Amino acid sequence: MTLREFGRLGGEKWSPSFASKLGKAASKLYREIYGKDPPQKRASRDWRNKVGKYPCGILEQAYRKLTASNDKSTSTILSIPETEKTT
């Protein structure tokens, strides 16, 4: 399954930067598990480009990691330290 197919299943449209981060995270997971680069296939949108093909579980894990790290980073940015809170 490609990143684009995975995004369509969830009905989401990602920014190019998020899709790039997701692809890198999925490739890293694939290499850790299988010890080799993920297989590639021709993109349906633009035939000359090749895209990575991953098992769905790897894409799900990478997506969860990426969204969890995004949630943590935004929550730490938006949280107010105890010393600055006024009552």
C-alpha positions as CSV (number, residue, x, y, z in Angstrom):
1,M,0.0,0.0,0.0
2,T,1.3,3.5,-0.9
3,L,1.0,6.6,1.3
4,R,-1.6,8.0,-1.1
5,E,-3.7,4.9,-0.8
6,F,-3.4,4.9,3.0
7,G,-4.5,8.5,3.1
8,R,-7.5,7.8,0.9
9,L,-8.7,5.1,3.3
10,G,-8.8,7.6,6.1
11,G,-10.3,10.3,3.8
12,E,-7.5,12.7,4.7
13,K,-5.5,15.0,2.5
14,W,-2.0,15.7,3.9
15,S,0.4,18.5,3.3
16,P,3.4,17.6,1.3
17,S,5.7,18.0,4.4
18,F,3.5,15.6,6.5
19,A,3.5,13.0,3.7
20,S,7.2,13.3,3.5
21,K,7.7,12.8,7.2
22,L,5.3,9.9,7.1
23,G,7.1,8.2,4.3
24,K,10.5,8.6,6.0
25,A,9.0,7.2,9.3
26,A,7.5,4.2,7.4
27,S,10.7,3.5,5.6
28,K,12.6,3.6,8.8
29,L,10.2,1.1,10.4
30,Y,10.3,-1.1,7.4
31,R,14.1,-1.2,7.5
32,E,14.1,-2.0,11.3
33,I,11.7,-4.9,10.8
34,Y,12.8,-6.4,7.5
35,G,16.4,-5.2,7.3
36,K,16.1,-3.9,3.7
37,D,14.6,-1.0,1.8
38,P,10.8,-1.1,1.1
39,P,9.8,-2.3,-2.4
40,Q,8.9,0.4,-4.9
41,K,6.3,0.6,-7.6
42,R,5.3,3.2,-10.2
43,A,3.1,6.0,-9.1
44,S,-0.4,6.0,-10.5
45,R,-0.5,9.8,-10.7
46,D,2.9,10.2,-12.5
47,W,4.2,7.0,-14.0
48,R,7.9,8.1,-14.2
49,N,8.2,8.4,-10.4
50,K,8.5,5.5,-8.0
51,V,6.9,5.4,-4.6
52,G,7.4,3.1,-1.6
53,K,5.0,0.3,-1.0
54,Y,4.5,-0.7,2.6
55,P,2.4,-3.2,4.6
56,C,-0.7,-1.4,6.1
57,G,0.5,-2.1,9.7
58,I,3.7,-0.2,9.1
59,L,1.9,2.8,7.8
60,E,-0.5,2.7,10.7
61,Q,2.4,2.6,13.2
62,A,4.3,5.4,11.5
63,Y,1.1,7.5,11.3
64,R,0.4,7.0,15.0
65,K,4.0,7.9,16.0
66,L,3.9,11.0,13.9
67,T,0.6,12.3,15.1
68,A,1.4,11.5,18.7
69,S,4.7,13.4,18.4
70,N,2.8,16.3,16.8
71,D,0.3,16.3,19.6
72,K,3.0,16.3,22.3
73,S,4.9,19.2,20.6
74,T,1.8,21.4,20.3
75,S,0.7,20.6,23.9
76,T,4.1,21.6,25.3
77,I,4.1,24.8,23.3
78,L,0.6,25.7,24.4
79,S,1.0,24.6,28.1
80,I,1.6,27.4,30.6
81,P,4.2,26.7,33.3
82,E,2.9,26.6,36.9
83,T,4.9,29.7,37.9
84,E,3.2,31.8,35.3
85,K,-0.4,30.8,36.1
86,T,-2.5,33.5,37.8
87,T,-5.4,32.6,40.1
